[in-house]
Amino acid sequence: MHRKGEEKLKKGKIVLIVLVLIGCVGATIYLKSAGKKEVPKEDVKQQAESTEQEKTKPRAEYKKAPGLLTISMYEMSDEELYQRFGYPSEAGIEELFFDNKDTDKIVALKDGSILSGEMVDNDILVEVSSETDPNALTVREAKELLKSRQEALYQLYEAEITNTSE
């Protein structure tokens, strides 16, 4: 009787192992088939060609449209400067441009960022260069501009603090 119990236990273990294996195989097959999407070969070919064309697009196709994506920092209102830079202290102004030399040229982009170097907007095929853009200025000029408007930036900072504390 003791031997029959052991045999049933062995059979039970074997059945359990077989069920686990079947479950694993089934899950694997299901996951593989769920990940596959039927895409017509023509679509795949078109996608590959358009991706390859994007990679090999000659630089000459990009328009140089000075000022299209940039704004002059000199023409920015105090509010616009405050939105971009906040109220930086003298040391804070230096920290804003820690990566750049005073002679490096930068340009303010309309999206709120500052560019040093070149970039390409692939959506409208426009190239921007801080070296050639008419709105570019040197880092030294940007620092001087922020220092000259520090009082106005401080007043905007104070007004913001007052409004948020009320």
C-alpha positions, 0 to 999 in steps of 0.5 A: 500500500505504501508503494501504490502511494509513491507511484501515484505521487510520481504520476501526479508529479509527471502530470504536473510537469507536463501541464506546466510545459504545455502551458509554457509552450502555449504562452510562448506561441501566444506571445510570439503571435501577438507580437507579429503584425501583418504588414503588406510587403509594399508598406515595409518597402515604402517605410524603408525607402522613406527612412533611407531618404531621410538619412541621406537627405543632402544638407543643401536641401535645408533652407537657411532662413535667418531669423525664422526660428530665432528672436533677438534677445535685445528685443525681448521684453523684461517679461520674456527675459524673466520667463527664460532666465528667471531672476539670476544673481550675478553669479547665476548669470555666469552659471547660465553660460558656464559651458561657453566662452565669452566670445562664443555666439548664441541665439535665442530660439522662439521655443524658449531655448538657447542655441550655441552651434547649429541645429536643423528643424527637420519639420520645416527643413530649416538650418539655424546657426548661432554663428550666422543668424542675425539675432545671434550675440556673444555670451559676453553680450548676453551676460551684459544684457541680463545684468543691465536688466537685473533690476526689472527682472528682480521686480518681476521676481518680487511680484511673482513671490507676492502673488504666490504668497497671497 
